[in-house]
Each structure stands twice: as C-alpha cells, then as structure tokens.
Amino acid sequence: MKTQGHKIFFLIALTTFALGYSQIKISGKVTYKNKGISEVNITLKDTYDGATTDAQGNFSFETSEKGSHKITFTHPKYEDIEKEIGIENQDIIINADLKEQISEIDAVVVSAGSIEASDRKRATALLSPLDIYTTAGADGQITSALTYLPGVQKVGESEGLFIRGGTASESKIFMDGSLINNYFSNSVPGIAGRDQFNTSLFKGNIFSSGGYSALYGQALSGALMLESVDLPDQSSYNFGVSPIFLSGGFQKLGEQKNYSYGASLGYSLLSLMQNVFHFNTDFIDAPQGLNGDVNFRFKTKSGGFFKYYGMFNSNKMGVKTESLEPEYEFGLVRLKGKTMYHNLSFRQKFGKYLLNVGGSYSYNQSDLNFSTETNEIEDNHTKLLTDGNYVNFKTVLERKINRISAVRGGFELNNTNENLNFETVQKNYKDLISSAFIETDLGFSNALSAKIGVRAENSSYLGKSNIAPRFALAYRLSDKWTTNIAYGIFYQNPESKYINGPAALDFQKSQHYIFQLLRSSEGRSLRFEAFYKEYDQLIKTYSILPGKQQNQQIQTALNNDGYGYAKGLELFWRDNKKTFKNIDYWVTYSFLDSKRDFINYPVSLKPGFAAEHTLSAVVKRFIPEWKLGVNLSYTYAKGRPYYDIATELKNGEAVNYTRNEGRLKDYNALNISFNYVPSIGKKDAKSFTVFVLSISNVLGSKNVYGYNFSTNGSRSSAVVPPVNTFVFVGAFFSFGVDKTEDAINNNL
C-alpha cells in the first residue's frame, strides 16, 4: 500500500508539474480599417514572449505564463494598444484594431494654391534662396525667380507679381507677417522697378497663387509671405564687386550666441555698361542707387525672440524718347525716388500657446519730372510728386491642439496716408483698415486635414466692412499622391491712385476655386492645379490728361461696376538630381483664360497683362571637378493683347472706347549663367568666393512689352526692354563662414 501510494503521489505531482509548464497558444489578427497590418510587434508585457504580424496581420506565439497579464500591440505608424488577458489552460484568440498615429511629418498638408520654400520639414516644393540666386535670368530677385513658377505672368514693363489674371496691385508681399508697402524700387513708366530687399535676408517663403490664409488680406489674387533669417551660425563679412555695383556687409554674432547685429551698404551705377552695350532706352541720366540696411536679433532667457530690420534706398534716372506728339521732338522724364522700411517682430512660446507680434513702417516718395524738347530746348515742365506713409501692426496668438491641429487668431491694423501733386490733380488720401481673423488647422488623420478660417475688415475711407470665409481640404490618396481643394472670398480696397475725385466706392471682391493633385517623392515633385476666379465690384475709371505727353494719363474712379473672371490649368514638374546626375531641373506650363471689364476698358476684354500660354524651363548643373555651376532658363509666352483706350464726352458723360488694339509678338528668352567657386576642395576654408557670369536673352530676341500711343491715337511706339541682351560679370566674397558644402549640395 505504501509503495502504491508513493506511485500515485508521484503521478499527481508529475501531472501538476507538466500542467504548470504547458505552453498556451495566443493568436489573433491586427487590423486598421478592416485591413491586416504587417510588422506589428505583439508582446506579453514583462515577459520575453511575443511575435510580429505577417503580411495579412496574423500572429501567434506560445507562453507558459499563467494568470492575469497585459498584451501590447506597437507599430511606428499607429497608436500603441494594451489589452488585459487571463491565461489559464486554454488557447487564447485576441484581435486588435489599431488607430493611426498622428505625426507632424507624416500628416498630409493643405497646399492648394501654394508653393512653400523654407526650413520646415513639411514643405511641398522648394525654391530656396540658393535656388533663386542660381536661376539664370532671375538676377537674384525673388519676384523674378517666381516668374519661372506656374501662375505668374512674365510682364517686363512693370514691377510686381501678376498672378492668374490679376494685376500687380492685387498681390501683396509680407515680411514676418507684416505688410511691405514698398517692396519694389521707384521707376519711370515702361521700366520695371527692382526688388529692394536682399534675397539672402530670407530663409524661406510661401508663395500663394490663390486661396491663401485668413491671416492675410487686401489681395484679390495672391500673396508672397517671406520669413527672415534668425541668428546666424557665426560672424561673417562679405562684399561684392561688378561693373555696375559695389556692396559690402557684416553679421556679428554674440559670444553667448543669443544676439546678433549687422549692416550692409551698396551703390549701383549703370553708366559704364551704357558704353559697352547698345541700349534700346536712351538714359540721359544713368540709373543709379544708394541703399543700405541694418538688423539686430535677440533671444531672451525665457525663449522669446526679437527681430528688427530697417532699410533705405534712394535712386534716380532720366529717360529720353521720341515724342509721339508732332509739335515736339522728344519727351523726357526724370526720376528721384526715396524709400524706407522698418520691421520689428517678436515671438514667444507660452506652453501650448505661440504669440507673434509685429509692426512695420514704410515711406515712399516718387518725384517724376516731365518735359518736352524741340531744337535742343526743353520746355513744358510738369511734375508728378507722390509720397506715402504706411503703418502696419499685427498680432497672432496660436494654440496647438495636437501635433497637427491648431487654432490661431488675431487682429491687424493698416494705416495709409498718401499725397499726390500733379498739375490740376492734388489729393490727400487717408485710410485705416482694421481686421480681425481666426483660422484653424484640423488634422483628422495622417491622410485627411482641413484649414478653415474667416477674416473681417473695416475701411475708414470706404466706411464699409466685409466678412471673408476661407476653406481648404487635403486628402492623401496614397503614399505619394495627395489631392487638395480650396475656396475663399477675398476683398481689396480700390487702388488709391484711382481715387482722384468724389465717388461712391466699395471693396473689390474675388472668389477662388482651386483643385490640386500633387505627387511627391524623394527628389521629384509633380503638381497639377486647376482654378477658377470670379471678380466682382472692380473699379471703373475714366482718363484725364493734365500733361503734354502720352504717358501722363491719370485714371479717376467712377464706380465699382467692373467684373471679370480667370480660369486655367497649371503644371509643375521638378526633378532634383534623381534622373540625371548632378542636374536639377524643373518645367512649368500655365494656361490662362481671363476677361475683365474694369478701369477704363469699354467692354469685357482679355487683360493686356495676361498671356494665354506660358512655358518655362530651368536647368542647373554643377561640375565638381571644374568647380563650376552652369544654369539655363527659358521662357515662352504667347503674345499678350494691347489696347489704345481713350475717353470722350457724350451728353456730358465720360465714355471710354478702343481706338487701336492688337496682339504682341510671342515672348521668348533664353538665359545662361556660370558660377565659378574656387574654394571648393580646400580643407577648412574660411573664405567663400563666387565669380558670376550671367547673360540674359542670349539669342537676342527682340521682345515687345506693349505700345504707347499719341493723344489722338494716330502714332505709336513700342515698349521694349532697356537692352535686348545684357551681360553681368561680378565677384562675391564672404569671410568667416565656409559655404563650400552648400555650394556643392545646392548646385551653386
């Protein structure tokens, strides 16, 4: 009995031991929206037991653990899940349905109507400062480089951004959120002013050709938002020299790297080049200018950041043309221009809140003196003097909701005080535009996001207010394909240059409808966009002619009875060194169908600044063994329409009519530039030198921008570029910053 009892006890103990260490199978399936997910890690918490899902989301593993445990499901793109299970003596089946992990980098970004170039990781397409400097034909100017992107017209006779059938005044430029009222230098009729702001001042930009944010207003067509640089990496000095200018500057970084300050000065004079090239324009006073700027940046101990930038520019020129009036031989115009701009901004984080406060002051004076010449005797002197003071203040408070959602709101004040004195026309124009806005970014998932905003404005001059809602939606179709839609209402005051007499006026209005399809992969970007813009309440004017020359017409506002539309298709393709070694290139095509009845147009017409078809191509190649960058650009634009519109009195009313009209020849320009960088290959180089040779319109195409007509319309003359082909040679030196790698990596 005793032996038999021992055997039974031993058998019971063995069975108990075996059951205690038997393996229990845990299996299941992990899904996201009813689809299996691979590579999900499943772990029995605080043990070494677990598995990874297969391509269908299935998993299984065995464990000898018993009792209450937690099982975890983890994947980088999805939120972690933890479930409790009780392990007894039976196999367990457990399933999990994961939620997408919201990520600022992975989330789709609303980009309808915009191309962003900045240091942000979520940029949709890049046009960096080095892109601008190395775009042949752009002359280092931001706005010139933008004409090689879709949506921007090539209008050579006037400064400004002509976007999707809109005038230059319908686009606005901002620096760190504050409006720049005098971005371009003063000039004479028929010659475009230049950018007054140094491209290297900005670390990035967002260019919106429609449907832009509710944080910005007073632009019917588009906006360019520039973001200035922060603290430099180290102190540096630079200067440049060429036959047409001298420049120099410095940036000093504090020892604790919490502040910096800098300044630059430049002088330009075109007279030497007049002796080398045959100019179409007879400059009796060669264009010359003196400009300078100062800046400081300061980081507070609490993380706040102050930035100040101030600049001044004075320029002058004189132009002589054959007179279209038979009683005079020549018409002369001389310019003296002065501009000033100051910008102060501050930003500070307070937990989940971000405060941005900024203000700017602009001053602009244009002194134009007109005269005629017959038998070498000047006569009939008239003077057009305009000056303006502009103050802008803006504050924005933003709160993060989660990684990809936020709400922001604030207010803005724009004060304008302008004076004009021209013969019988004298005026003082004052206006205060008060604005409030709120906007939210809503990230529903990594594949779906929206931007909803509204802006309200009041104009003291008009005595009216408006409310402008805006909406945009982005959805990711696949890893590489994204679609965007956008809608918005935009208001803008009538241009003050048209307000030269009493008139009951209102805001001008436009509505934007945009559809975008975007494909992005490493080094490549394809962007297709279709748009429709509807214009209403545009200004209607009539002409008065106080002076003796054909370019002295003054347009005076009558009412807001104008209207119009613009619709089109755009294509942008960029390949940055993916297909061809060391070759970065992009191609753009724009189709534009636009008509307007506005200003002095007698009926609805295709605008004289809008080309129906525009094609651009930019190619950049860096040859390391030669230390040489070669850059090409080409632009074709179908000939724009032109009109000779006059005003006559019928039954005591001013009536506009077309005396002459036609179409310009097609525009063609091939540009090339070379950048030689001798410092490449030198170890620990502390100086950076670039020699530049740039040739615009290499083939010498004789482009025509438009026509001027005599007061009776019987005679005309073509508006052409100051020079058909221009060659620029220059050298730029910087010390203290080694930019060799930048040169190689960015195809300089």
C-alpha positions in Angstrom: 0.0 0.0 0.0 2.8 2.4 0.8 4.5 1.8 -2.5 1.3 2.1 -4.4 0.6 5.4 -2.5 4.0 6.8 -3.4 3.4 6.0 -7.1 0.0 7.8 -7.1 1.5 10.8 -5.3 4.4 10.9 -7.8 2.0 10.7 -10.8 -0.2 13.5 -9.4 2.9 15.7 -8.8 4.2 15.0 -12.3 0.9 15.8 -13.9 0.7 19.0 -11.8 4.3 20.0 -12.8 3.5 19.3 -16.6 0.3 21.3 -16.4 2.2 24.1 -14.7 4.7 24.3 -17.6 2.5 23.5 -20.5 2.5 26.0 -23.4 -0.6 28.1 -24.1 -1.0 29.4 -27.7 -2.0 33.1 -28.1 -3.0 34.1 -31.6 -5.1 36.7 -33.4 -5.2 39.4 -36.1 -4.3 43.1 -36.1 -6.2 45.4 -38.5 -6.6 49.0 -39.4 -9.9 49.8 -41.1 -10.6 46.1 -41.6 -7.2 45.6 -43.3 -4.4 43.5 -41.9 -1.3 45.3 -40.8 2.2 43.7 -41.1 5.2 44.3 -38.9 3.2 45.0 -35.7 5.0 43.9 -32.6 2.9 41.9 -30.1 4.4 41.4 -26.6 3.2 39.8 -23.4 4.2 42.6 -21.1 7.1 42.0 -18.7 8.0 38.7 -20.4 10.1 37.7 -23.4 7.1 36.1 -25.1 5.6 37.7 -28.3 5.5 37.8 -32.1 5.3 40.0 -35.2 2.3 40.1 -37.6 2.7 38.7 -41.1 1.6 40.4 -44.3 -2.1 39.7 -43.6 -1.8 40.9 -40.0 -1.9 37.5 -38.4 0.2 36.4 -35.4 0.7 33.6 -32.9 3.1 32.6 -30.1 3.2 30.3 -27.1 3.7 31.1 -23.5 4.0 29.2 -20.2 2.8 32.2 -18.2 -0.4 31.9 -16.1 -2.8 34.3 -14.5 -3.6 38.0 -15.4 -1.3 39.7 -17.9 -1.2 42.6 -20.3 -0.5 42.2 -24.1 0.8 45.2 -26.1 0.5 46.0 -29.8 3.0 48.5 -31.2 3.8 50.0 -34.6 5.6 53.3 -35.5 2.7 54.5 -37.6 -0.1 53.5 -35.2 -1.0 54.3 -31.6 0.0 51.7 -29.1 -2.7 49.4 -27.7 -2.6 47.5 -24.4 -5.1 44.8 -23.5 -5.6 42.6 -20.4 -5.9 38.8 -20.7 -6.3 35.9 -18.3 -4.1 32.9 -19.1 -5.5 29.6 -17.9 -5.3 26.2 -19.6 -6.9 27.0 -22.9 -5.5 28.7 -26.1 -6.4 32.4 -26.5 -7.6 34.3 -29.6 -7.3 38.0 -29.3 -7.7 40.6 -32.1 -6.8 44.3 -32.2 -7.9 47.2 -34.4 -5.3 50.0 -34.3 -5.7 53.7 -34.7 -3.4 55.8 -36.9 -0.5 57.6 -35.1 -0.8 61.3 -35.8 2.6 62.6 -36.9 3.5 66.2 -38.0 5.9 64.8 -40.6 3.6 62.1 -42.0 0.5 64.1 -42.0 -0.9 65.5 -45.2 -0.5 69.3 -45.6 -3.0 71.7 -47.1 -1.2 73.2 -50.1 -3.8 74.2 -52.7 -2.6 77.3 -54.5 0.7 77.5 -52.6 4.4 76.5 -53.1 6.4 76.7 -49.9 10.2 77.1 -49.5 11.5 77.2 -46.0 13.4 75.3 -43.4 10.2 73.5 -42.4 10.1 69.7 -42.9 6.6 69.9 -44.4 7.5 72.0 -47.5 5.6 70.9 -50.6 8.1 72.3 -53.1 11.3 74.1 -52.7 12.5 77.5 -54.1 15.3 78.4 -51.6 17.5 81.5 -51.6 20.2 79.4 -53.5 17.6 78.3 -56.0 16.8 82.0 -56.6 20.5 83.0 -56.9 21.2 80.2 -59.4 18.2 80.7 -61.6 19.5 82.2 -64.8 17.6 85.3 -65.7 16.3 86.0 -62.2 19.1 88.4 -61.4 19.0 87.2 -57.8 15.5 88.7 -57.3 12.8 86.7 -55.5 9.9 88.0 -57.7 11.9 87.4 -60.9 12.5 83.8 -59.9 8.8 83.4 -59.2 8.0 84.1 -62.9 9.5 80.6 -63.6 6.8 79.0 -61.4 3.3 78.4 -62.6 0.7 81.1 -62.2 2.9 84.1 -62.6 2.9 86.1 -65.8 6.0 87.5 -67.4 5.3 91.3 -67.6 8.6 93.1 -68.3 7.4 96.7 -68.4 6.1 96.8 -64.9 7.2 95.6 -61.5 5.0 93.3 -59.3 3.6 89.8 -59.3 0.9 89.3 -62.0 -0.9 86.2 -60.7 -3.5 84.2 -62.6 -5.1 87.1 -64.5 -4.7 89.6 -61.7 -2.9 93.0 -61.7 0.3 93.6 -59.8 -1.6 95.6 -57.2 -3.7 92.5 -56.5 -0.8 90.6 -55.0 0.8 91.6 -51.7 4.2 90.8 -50.1 4.7 90.3 -46.4 7.8 90.0 -44.2 7.5 88.0 -40.9 3.7 88.6 -41.2 3.8 92.4 -41.7 2.9 94.0 -45.0 5.6 95.5 -47.2 4.1 98.5 -49.0 7.2 99.4 -51.0 8.9 96.1 -51.9 9.9 97.5 -55.4 12.1 100.5 -56.2 10.6 103.6 -57.9 10.9 103.7 -61.6 9.7 105.6 -64.7 6.8 104.4 -67.0 7.7 101.4 -69.1 10.7 100.3 -67.0 10.1 97.8 -64.1 11.3 98.6 -60.7 13.6 96.1 -58.9 13.3 94.2 -55.6 14.6 96.4 -52.8 15.1 93.5 -50.4 18.2 91.3 -50.4 17.2 87.6 -51.1 19.7 86.3 -48.5 17.7 88.2 -45.9 15.0 85.5 -46.1 15.4 81.8 -45.1 12.2 80.8 -46.8 9.0 81.9 -48.4 5.4 80.7 -49.0 4.1 81.8 -52.4 0.3 81.5 -52.8 -1.3 82.0 -56.2 -4.7 81.7 -54.7 -6.8 80.5 -51.7 -4.3 81.9 -49.2 -4.6 82.0 -45.4 -7.2 84.2 -43.5 -4.2 85.7 -41.6 -3.6 87.9 -44.7 -5.9 90.2 -46.7 -6.2 93.1 -49.1 -5.1 90.9 -52.1 -7.5 89.7 -54.7 -5.1 87.4 -56.4 -2.2 86.1 -54.3 0.3 86.6 -51.6 4.0 86.1 -51.0 5.0 85.5 -47.4 8.7 86.0 -46.6 10.3 84.6 -43.5 13.5 86.4 -42.4 16.6 84.6 -41.1 17.1 84.1 -37.4 20.5 84.1 -35.6 23.5 83.4 -37.9 25.7 80.4 -37.2 28.7 82.6 -36.7 30.1 86.1 -37.5 30.8 86.9 -41.1 31.8 89.6 -43.6 31.1 89.9 -47.3 31.4 92.2 -50.2 30.6 92.2 -53.9 32.0 94.0 -56.9 30.9 94.3 -60.5 31.0 97.0 -63.3 27.5 98.2 -62.1 27.7 98.0 -58.3 29.7 97.8 -55.1 28.4 96.3 -51.9 29.6 95.2 -48.5 28.2 94.0 -45.2 28.8 92.1 -42.0 26.9 90.0 -39.4 28.2 89.8 -35.8 27.1 87.0 -33.5 27.4 87.5 -29.8 29.7 85.3 -27.7 26.7 83.6 -26.0 25.0 83.2 -29.4 21.9 84.9 -28.0 22.0 88.0 -30.2 23.4 89.3 -33.5 23.6 92.5 -35.4 24.6 93.5 -38.9 24.5 96.1 -41.7 25.2 96.4 -45.4 25.7 99.2 -47.9 25.5 99.2 -51.7 25.9 101.6 -54.6 24.9 101.0 -58.2 25.5 102.9 -61.5 24.7 101.8 -65.0 26.7 104.4 -66.9 29.7 102.1 -67.6 27.5 99.4 -69.2 25.9 102.1 -71.4 29.3 102.4 -73.1 29.6 98.7 -73.7 26.1 97.7 -74.9 23.6 99.1 -77.3 20.6 100.1 -75.1 17.1 100.5 -76.5 16.5 103.1 -73.9 18.2 106.4 -74.1 19.2 107.1 -70.5 20.0 110.8 -70.2 20.7 110.1 -66.5 22.1 106.6 -66.0 20.2 104.6 -63.4 21.9 104.8 -60.0 21.0 104.0 -56.5 22.3 104.0 -52.9 20.9 101.5 -50.5 21.7 100.2 -47.0 20.2 98.2 -44.2 20.7 97.3 -40.5 19.4 94.5 -38.4 19.5 93.0 -34.9 18.2 89.8 -33.4 17.9 89.0 -29.8 16.9 85.8 -27.9 15.5 86.3 -24.4 16.2 84.0 -21.5 12.6 82.9 -21.5 12.8 81.8 -25.2 11.3 85.0 -26.7 12.8 86.3 -29.9 13.1 89.9 -31.2 14.0 90.7 -34.8 14.5 94.2 -36.3 15.2 95.1 -39.9 15.5 98.5 -41.4 16.5 99.6 -44.9 16.7 102.8 -47.1 17.0 103.3 -50.8 17.4 106.3 -53.0 17.6 106.1 -56.8 17.3 108.3 -59.8 17.3 108.0 -63.6 16.4 110.0 -66.7 14.9 108.7 -70.0 14.6 110.4 -73.3 12.2 109.1 -76.0 11.0 110.3 -79.4 7.8 112.3 -78.9 4.6 110.9 -80.4 3.1 114.4 -80.5 4.0 116.2 -83.8 4.7 119.5 -82.1 7.6 118.1 -80.1 10.8 116.2 -81.0 11.4 114.4 -77.7 9.7 113.6 -74.4 11.9 113.5 -71.3 11.2 112.1 -67.8 13.5 112.3 -64.8 13.0 110.3 -61.6 14.2 110.9 -58.0 13.0 108.2 -55.6 13.3 107.6 -51.9 12.1 104.6 -49.8 12.4 103.5 -46.2 11.2 100.4 -44.4 11.3 99.3 -40.8 10.1 95.9 -39.4 10.1 94.8 -35.8 8.7 91.4 -34.7 8.6 89.3 -31.5 7.6 85.7 -30.9 7.3 83.8 -27.7 6.0 80.4 -26.7 3.9 80.1 -23.5 3.2 76.3 -23.1 0.8 75.3 -25.8 0.5 79.0 -27.0 2.6 80.8 -29.5 2.5 84.6 -29.7 3.6 86.5 -32.8 3.5 90.3 -32.7 4.9 92.6 -35.4 4.8 96.0 -36.9 6.2 97.8 -39.9 6.6 101.3 -41.2 7.0 102.2 -44.9 7.8 105.5 -46.5 7.9 106.0 -50.3 8.5 109.1 -52.4 8.5 109.3 -56.2 9.4 112.6 -57.8 8.8 112.4 -61.6 9.7 115.5 -63.8 8.3 115.5 -67.3 9.3 117.8 -70.1 9.5 118.1 -73.9 12.4 119.0 -76.2 12.4 120.7 -79.5 15.5 122.1 -81.3 17.5 121.2 -78.2 15.3 123.4 -76.0 13.5 121.9 -73.0 10.0 123.2 -72.3 6.6 122.3 -70.9 7.9 121.1 -67.5 5.4 119.2 -65.3 6.0 117.5 -62.0 4.3 114.4 -60.6 5.1 114.1 -56.9 3.7 111.3 -54.8 4.6 110.3 -51.2 3.1 107.9 -48.8 3.4 106.8 -45.2 2.2 103.3 -44.2 2.0 101.8 -40.8 1.1 98.1 -40.2 0.6 96.3 -36.9 -0.4 92.7 -36.4 -0.7 90.2 -33.6 -1.4 86.5 -33.8 -2.0 84.0 -31.0 -1.8 80.3 -31.8 -2.7 77.3 -29.7 -1.7 73.8 -30.5 -4.5 71.2 -30.2 -2.4 68.2 -31.1 0.6 67.5 -33.3 -1.1 68.5 -36.5 -4.1 70.6 -35.3 -4.1 74.2 -34.1 -6.2 77.3 -33.8 -4.9 80.8 -34.3 -6.5 84.3 -34.3 -5.6 87.9 -34.0 -6.1 91.4 -35.4 -4.3 93.7 -37.9 -4.2 97.5 -38.5 -3.1 99.1 -41.7 -2.9 102.9 -41.8 -2.3 104.8 -45.1 -1.5 108.5 -45.6 -0.7 109.5 -49.2 -0.3 112.7 -51.1 -0.3 113.4 -54.8 0.5 116.6 -56.6 0.2 116.7 -60.4 -0.9 119.8 -62.3 -4.7 120.1 -61.6 -4.8 116.9 -59.6 -4.0 117.3 -55.9 -5.1 115.0 -53.2 -4.5 113.7 -49.7 -5.7 110.1 -49.2 -6.1 108.6 -45.7 -7.5 105.2 -44.7 -7.3 102.9 -41.7 -8.2 99.2 -42.4 -9.0 97.3 -39.2 -9.0 93.5 -39.5 -9.8 90.5 -37.3 -9.3 86.9 -38.2 -9.5 83.3 -36.9 -8.2 80.1 -38.5 -7.9 76.5 -37.5 -5.8 73.6 -38.8 -7.7 70.4 -38.3 -5.8 67.1 -38.6 -8.4 64.3 -38.7 -5.7 61.7 -39.6 -2.4 61.5 -41.4 -4.4 61.2 -44.6 -7.0 64.0 -44.1 -6.7 67.6 -42.9 -8.5 70.8 -43.3 -8.0 74.6 -42.9 -11.0 76.7 -42.0 -10.8 80.5 -41.5 -12.6 83.7 -41.7 -11.4 87.3 -41.9 -13.4 90.6 -41.3 -12.2 94.0 -42.3 -13.4 97.6 -42.0 -12.2 100.6 -44.1 -12.4 104.1 -42.6 -12.2 105.6 -46.1 -15.0 103.5 -47.6 -17.0 103.4 -44.4 -17.8 99.8 -45.1 -17.0 96.3 -43.7 -16.7 92.8 -45.1 -16.5 89.2 -43.9 -14.4 86.7 -46.0 -14.7 83.0 -45.2 -12.0 80.6 -46.5 -11.7 76.8 -46.6 -9.3 74.2 -47.8 -9.1 70.4 -47.6 -6.3 67.9 -48.2 -6.6 64.1 -48.6 -3.8 61.6 -49.2 -4.7 59.2 -51.9 -1.6 57.0 -51.4 1.9 57.4 -50.1 2.9 59.7 -53.0 -0.3 61.2 -54.2 -2.3 63.9 -52.5 -5.3 65.9 -53.6 -6.3 69.4 -52.4 -9.3 71.7 -52.8 -9.7 75.3 -51.7 -12.3 78.0 -51.7 -12.2 81.6 -50.4 -13.6 85.1 -50.7 -11.1 87.9 -50.9 -11.6 91.7 -50.6 -9.4 94.6 -51.5 -9.8 98.4 -51.3 -9.7 100.3 -54.7 -6.2 101.4 -55.5 -5.6 104.9 -54.1 -4.0 106.1 -57.4 -7.5 105.9 -59.0 -9.2 107.9 -56.2 -8.7 111.4 -57.6 -12.2 112.8 -57.1 -15.5 112.1 -55.3 -17.0 108.7 -56.0 -19.2 106.2 -54.0 -16.9 103.2 -53.8 -16.9 99.8 -52.2 -14.5 96.9 -51.7 -13.4 95.0 -54.8 -14.1 91.2 -54.5 -12.9 87.9 -55.8 -13.8 84.3 -55.2 -11.2 81.5 -55.7 -12.0 77.8 -56.5 -8.9 75.6 -56.7 -8.2 71.9 -57.3 -4.8 70.4 -56.9 -3.2 67.0 -57.5 0.3 66.5 -56.1 2.8 63.7 -56.4 5.8 63.9 -54.1 8.7 61.5 -53.7 12.3 62.0 -52.8 13.9 64.4 -55.3 10.8 64.6 -57.5 7.6 66.6 -57.4 4.7 66.8 -59.8 1.9 69.3 -59.3 -1.3 69.8 -61.3 -3.7 72.6 -60.5 -6.9 73.9 -62.0 -8.5 77.1 -60.8 -11.4 79.5 -61.4 -11.5 83.1 -60.1 -14.6 85.3 -60.2 -14.2 89.0 -59.9 -16.9 91.5 -58.8 -17.1 95.2 -57.9 -13.9 96.1 -59.8 -13.1 99.7 -60.3 -14.3 101.6 -63.4 -12.4 104.7 -64.4 -12.1 107.4 -67.0 -9.0 109.3 -68.2 -7.8 112.8 -67.8 -4.6 114.2 -69.4 -3.1 117.0 -67.4 0.4 116.9 -69.1 1.8 117.1 -72.5 3.0 113.5 -73.0 1.2 110.3 -73.8 2.3 108.6 -70.5 0.8 111.3 -68.3 -2.8 110.0 -68.2 -4.5 110.0 -64.9 -7.3 107.4 -64.3 -10.1 108.6 -62.0 -12.5 106.2 -60.3 -16.2 106.3 -61.3 -17.8 103.3 -59.5 -17.5 99.6 -58.7 -19.4 98.3 -61.8 -16.4 96.2 -63.1 -16.3 92.4 -63.2 -14.3 89.6 -64.7 -13.1 86.0 -64.4 -9.9 84.0 -64.7 -9.7 80.2 -65.2 -6.8 77.9 -66.1 -4.6 74.9 -65.7 -1.1 74.7 -64.4 1.6 72.0 -64.4 4.8 71.9 -62.4 7.5 69.2 -62.6 10.7 69.2 -60.7 13.5 66.6 -60.7 16.3 67.4 -58.3 19.3 65.2 -59.3 17.3 62.0 -59.3 17.1 61.2 -63.0 20.3 62.9 -64.1 23.5 63.0 -62.0 24.1 66.5 -60.5 21.3 68.0 -62.7 18.4 69.8 -61.1 15.6 71.0 -63.4 12.0 72.0 -63.4 9.4 72.6 -66.1 6.2 74.6 -65.8 3.2 75.2 -68.1 0.3 77.6 -67.5 -2.9 78.0 -69.5 -4.9 81.1 -68.7 -8.3 82.2 -70.0 -9.2 85.6 -68.5 -11.5 88.5 -69.3 -12.2 91.7 -67.4 -14.3 94.8 -67.6 -12.5 97.2 -65.3 -10.6 100.5 -65.1 -11.1 102.2 -68.5 -12.0 99.1 -70.5 -15.1 99.9 -72.6 -16.2 96.3 -72.6 -15.1 92.9 -71.3 -11.6 92.3 -72.7 -8.6 89.9 -72.2 -6.3 91.9 -69.9 -3.2 93.4 -71.5 -1.0 91.8 -68.8 -2.3 88.2 -69.3 -0.7 85.7 -71.7 -2.8 82.7 -72.7 0.0 80.2 -72.7 3.3 80.3 -70.7 6.1 77.7 -70.7 9.2 77.8 -68.6 12.2 75.5 -68.0 15.1 75.8 -65.6 18.1 73.6 -65.7 21.1 73.6 -63.2 24.2 71.5 -63.5 27.2 71.6 -61.1 30.5 70.1 -62.3 32.6 69.5 -59.1 35.9 68.7 -61.0 35.6 72.1 -62.7 34.2 73.9 -59.6 31.7 75.3 -62.0 27.9 75.7 -62.0 26.0 76.1 -65.3 22.5 77.3 -65.2 20.0 77.7 -68.0 16.4 79.1 -68.1 13.9 79.6 -70.9 10.5 81.3 -71.0 8.0 81.3 -73.8 4.7 83.3 -73.6 2.1 83.7 -76.2 1.7 87.3 -77.3 -0.4 89.4 -75.0 -3.2 91.7 -76.2 -2.7 95.5 -76.2 -5.2 98.3 -76.4 -5.3 102.1 -77.0 -8.3 103.2 -75.0 -9.4 106.9 -75.0 -12.1 108.9 -73.2 -14.6 111.2 -74.9 -17.6 113.2 -73.6 -21.1 112.2 -74.8 -24.1 114.0 -73.5 -21.9 115.3 -70.6 -20.7 111.8 -69.6 -17.2 110.3 -70.0 -17.3 107.4 -72.3 -14.3 105.0 -73.0 -13.7 103.5 -76.4 -11.0 101.4 -78.1 -9.1 103.3 -80.8 -6.4 100.7 -81.5 -5.9 97.1 -80.5 -3.8 94.1 -81.5 -1.7 91.3 -80.2 2.1 91.4 -79.3 4.6 89.0 -80.8 5.3 85.9 -78.8 7.8 86.4 -75.9 11.0 84.2 -76.0 14.0 84.5 -73.8 16.9 82.0 -73.2 19.2 82.9 -70.3 22.5 81.4 -69.1 24.7 81.9 -66.1 28.0 80.5 -64.8 29.2 80.3 -61.2 32.9 79.5 -60.5 33.7 78.5 -56.9 37.4 78.2 -56.4 37.2 77.4 -52.7 35.7 74.0 -53.4 38.1 71.2 -52.4 40.0 73.3 -49.9 40.1 71.9 -46.4 38.8 74.1 -43.6 38.2 77.0 -46.0 37.3 80.2 -44.1 36.5 82.3 -47.2 34.0 81.7 -49.8 34.3 83.3 -53.3 32.0 83.1 -56.3 32.6 84.5 -59.7 29.5 85.1 -61.7 28.9 85.5 -65.5 25.3 85.9 -66.5 23.8 86.5 -69.9 20.2 87.3 -70.3 18.3 86.7 -73.6 21.4 85.0 -75.1 19.7 84.8 -78.6 18.9 88.5 -78.6 15.2 88.0 -79.2 13.6 91.4 -79.8 10.7 91.2 -77.3 8.0 93.8 -77.2 6.1 94.6 -74.0 3.4 96.9 -75.4 2.7 100.1 -77.2 2.4 103.8 -76.3 0.0 106.0 -78.4 -0.2 109.7 -79.1 -3.0 111.7 -77.5 -5.1 111.4 -80.7 -4.1 107.7 -81.3 -2.6 108.3 -84.8 1.0 107.5 -83.8 2.5 104.7 -81.7 5.9 103.4 -80.4 6.8 100.0 -79.0 7.6 99.5 -75.3 10.7 97.3 -75.3 13.3 96.2 -72.7 16.1 98.7 -71.9 18.5 96.3 -73.6 17.9 93.1 -75.6 20.9 91.2 -74.3 22.7 92.0 -71.1 25.9 90.6 -69.7 26.6 90.7 -66.0 30.1 90.0 -64.5 30.7 90.1 -60.8 32.5 88.6 -57.8 31.2 87.9 -54.3 33.4 87.3 -51.3 32.4 86.2 -47.8 34.7 85.5 -44.8 34.1 83.7 -41.6 31.5 81.2 -43.0 32.6 78.2 -45.0 29.8 77.6 -47.6 31.6 75.1 -49.7 29.2 72.2 -48.8 26.2 74.4 -49.5 27.7 75.2 -52.9 28.0 71.5 -53.8 24.7 70.3 -52.3 22.7 73.1 -53.8 24.2 73.2 -57.3 25.7 76.7 -56.9 
